[in-house]
Protein backbone atom coordinates (compact mmCIF):
# COMPACT_ATOMS: atom_id res chain seq x y z
CA UNK A 1 0.00 0.00 0.00
CA UNK A 2 2.75 2.43 -0.84
CA UNK A 3 0.86 4.04 -3.71
CA UNK A 4 -0.52 7.55 -3.58
CA UNK A 5 -4.27 8.00 -3.66
CA UNK A 6 -4.76 9.69 -7.01
CA UNK A 7 -8.54 9.65 -6.75
CA UNK A 8 -8.51 12.55 -4.34
CA UNK A 9 -9.07 12.57 -0.64
CA UNK A 10 -9.33 9.37 1.37
CA UNK A 11 -10.15 9.44 5.05
CA UNK A 12 -10.10 6.31 7.15
CA UNK A 13 -12.14 6.45 10.34
CA UNK A 14 -11.45 3.94 13.09
CA UNK A 15 -14.16 3.16 15.66
CA UNK A 16 -13.22 0.88 18.49
CA UNK A 17 -16.15 -1.26 19.63
CA UNK A 18 -18.18 -0.04 22.59
CA UNK A 19 -18.15 -1.56 26.09
CA UNK A 20 -18.78 -5.31 26.13
CA UNK A 21 -19.64 -7.94 28.71
CA UNK A 22 -16.77 -9.35 30.76
CA UNK A 23 -14.79 -12.15 29.18
CA UNK A 24 -16.13 -15.43 30.57
CA UNK A 25 -14.67 -17.79 28.01
CA UNK A 26 -16.22 -17.09 24.58
CA UNK A 27 -14.50 -13.84 23.62
CA UNK A 28 -15.93 -13.85 20.08
CA UNK A 29 -19.53 -13.87 21.39
CA UNK A 30 -19.28 -11.09 24.00
CA UNK A 31 -22.18 -8.68 23.52
CA UNK A 32 -22.41 -4.98 24.28
CA UNK A 33 -23.51 -3.95 27.74
CA UNK A 34 -26.28 -1.38 28.26
CA UNK A 35 -23.52 1.24 28.53
CA UNK A 36 -21.97 -0.12 25.33
CA UNK A 37 -25.27 0.17 23.45
CA UNK A 38 -25.51 3.80 24.64
CA UNK A 39 -21.90 4.47 23.60
CA UNK A 40 -22.49 3.09 20.12
CA UNK A 41 -25.65 5.18 19.70
CA UNK A 42 -23.71 8.23 20.91
CA UNK A 43 -20.98 7.57 18.34
CA UNK A 44 -23.56 7.30 15.55
CA UNK A 45 -25.20 10.56 16.61
CA UNK A 46 -21.82 12.29 16.85
CA UNK A 47 -20.86 11.22 13.33
CA UNK A 48 -24.23 12.32 11.96
CA UNK A 49 -24.09 15.71 13.75
CA UNK A 50 -20.54 16.23 12.52
CA UNK A 51 -21.48 15.51 8.91
CA UNK A 52 -19.22 12.47 8.78
CA UNK A 53 -20.72 10.04 6.33
CA UNK A 54 -18.36 7.26 5.28
CA UNK A 55 -19.04 5.57 1.97
CA UNK A 56 -18.81 2.20 3.65
CA UNK A 57 -18.58 0.75 7.16
CA UNK A 58 -16.44 -2.36 7.49
CA UNK A 59 -16.65 -4.32 10.73
CA UNK A 60 -14.97 -7.13 12.52
CA UNK A 61 -17.24 -10.19 12.71
CA UNK A 62 -16.74 -10.31 16.50
CA UNK A 63 -20.16 -9.76 18.10
CA UNK A 64 -19.34 -6.62 20.11
CA UNK A 65 -17.80 -4.91 17.08
CA UNK A 66 -20.60 -6.00 14.77
CA UNK A 67 -23.21 -4.68 17.22
CA UNK A 68 -21.39 -1.35 17.45
CA UNK A 69 -21.16 -1.12 13.65
CA UNK A 70 -24.83 -1.98 13.14
CA UNK A 71 -25.96 0.78 15.50
CA UNK A 72 -23.72 3.34 13.78
CA UNK A 73 -24.69 2.17 10.27
CA UNK A 74 -28.37 2.52 11.17
CA UNK A 75 -27.78 6.05 12.49
CA UNK A 76 -25.93 7.06 9.33
CA UNK A 77 -27.93 5.05 6.81
CA UNK A 78 -24.61 3.61 5.61
CA UNK A 79 -23.76 0.30 3.98
CA UNK A 80 -22.14 -2.24 6.28
CA UNK A 81 -19.96 -5.25 5.47
CA UNK A 82 -18.05 -7.71 7.64
CA UNK A 83 -14.41 -8.51 7.06
CA UNK A 84 -12.73 -11.31 9.01
CA UNK A 85 -9.44 -9.43 8.67
CA UNK A 86 -10.68 -6.94 11.28
CA UNK A 87 -11.18 -9.64 13.93
CA UNK A 88 -9.05 -9.59 17.08
CA UNK A 89 -5.37 -9.98 16.28
CA UNK A 90 -5.29 -7.99 13.04
CA UNK A 91 -1.79 -6.86 12.09
CA UNK A 92 -1.07 -3.43 10.56
CA UNK A 93 -0.15 -4.92 7.18
CA UNK A 94 -3.57 -6.59 6.93
CA UNK A 95 -5.27 -3.32 7.79
CA UNK A 96 -3.24 -1.54 5.09
CA UNK A 97 -4.26 -4.14 2.50
CA UNK A 98 -7.91 -3.77 3.54
CA UNK A 99 -7.73 0.01 3.17
CA UNK A 100 -6.03 -0.35 -0.22
CA UNK A 101 -8.77 -2.70 -1.41
CA UNK A 102 -11.30 0.07 -0.71
CA UNK A 103 -9.24 2.98 -2.09
CA UNK A 104 -11.97 3.87 -4.59
CA UNK A 105 -13.94 5.28 -1.65
CA UNK A 106 -13.46 8.79 -0.30
CA UNK A 107 -14.09 7.66 3.28
CA UNK A 108 -14.45 4.35 5.08
CA UNK A 109 -15.16 3.54 8.71
CA UNK A 110 -13.47 0.49 10.25
CA UNK A 111 -14.94 -1.01 13.42
CA UNK A 112 -12.66 -3.25 15.43
CA UNK A 113 -10.37 -3.83 18.38
CA UNK A 114 -7.37 -2.85 20.45
CA UNK A 115 -4.42 -3.07 20.35
CA UNK A 116 -4.95 -3.69 16.64
CA UNK A 117 -6.19 -0.18 15.86
CA UNK A 118 -3.38 1.59 17.75
CA UNK A 119 -0.83 -0.42 15.81
CA UNK A 120 -2.53 0.19 12.45
CA UNK A 121 -2.95 3.91 13.09
CA UNK A 122 0.69 4.20 14.19
CA UNK A 123 1.72 2.49 10.93
CA UNK A 124 -0.43 4.84 8.82
CA UNK A 125 1.07 7.86 10.60
CA UNK A 126 4.64 6.60 10.29
CA UNK A 127 5.10 6.30 14.06
CA UNK A 128 7.63 3.79 15.34
CA UNK A 129 5.73 3.16 18.56
CA UNK A 130 2.00 2.43 18.91
CA UNK A 131 2.26 3.23 22.63
CA UNK A 132 1.84 6.90 21.69
CA UNK A 133 -1.78 6.20 20.73
CA UNK A 134 -4.53 5.15 23.13
CA UNK A 135 -7.76 4.08 21.45
CA UNK A 136 -10.45 3.88 24.12
CA UNK A 137 -13.72 2.00 23.76
CA UNK A 138 -16.14 3.70 21.37
CA UNK A 139 -13.63 6.38 20.39
CA UNK A 140 -13.36 7.62 16.80
CA UNK A 141 -10.06 8.36 15.10
CA UNK A 142 -9.67 9.89 11.63
CA UNK A 143 -6.58 9.54 9.46
CA UNK A 144 -6.19 11.27 6.09
CA UNK A 145 -4.11 9.10 3.76
CA UNK A 146 -4.85 11.04 0.59
CA UNK A 147 -1.42 12.25 -0.32
CA UNK A 148 1.07 9.64 0.69
CA UNK A 149 -0.50 6.38 1.76
CA UNK A 150 1.08 4.29 4.49
CA UNK A 151 3.54 5.96 6.83
CA UNK A 152 2.61 9.47 5.70
CA UNK A 153 -0.99 9.78 6.83
CA UNK A 154 -2.14 12.75 8.84
CA UNK A 155 -4.13 12.47 12.04
CA UNK A 156 -7.31 14.53 11.68
CA UNK A 157 -8.80 13.84 15.11
CA UNK A 158 -9.25 11.33 17.93
CA UNK A 159 -12.48 11.79 19.91
CA UNK A 160 -13.18 9.69 23.00
CA UNK A 161 -16.79 8.69 23.73
CA UNK A 162 -17.00 11.03 26.72
CA UNK A 163 -16.59 14.05 24.41
CA UNK A 164 -19.21 13.05 21.84
Secondary structure, DSSP 8 states (H G I E B T S, - for coil): --S--TTS--EEEEEE---B---SS-GGG--B-HHHHHHHHHHHHHHHHTT---SEEEE-SSHHHHHHHHHHHHHHT--EEE-GGGSTT--HHHHHHHHHHTTTSSEEEEEE-TTHHHHHHHHHHT-S-GGG----TT-EEEEE-TTT-TT--EEEEEE-GGG-
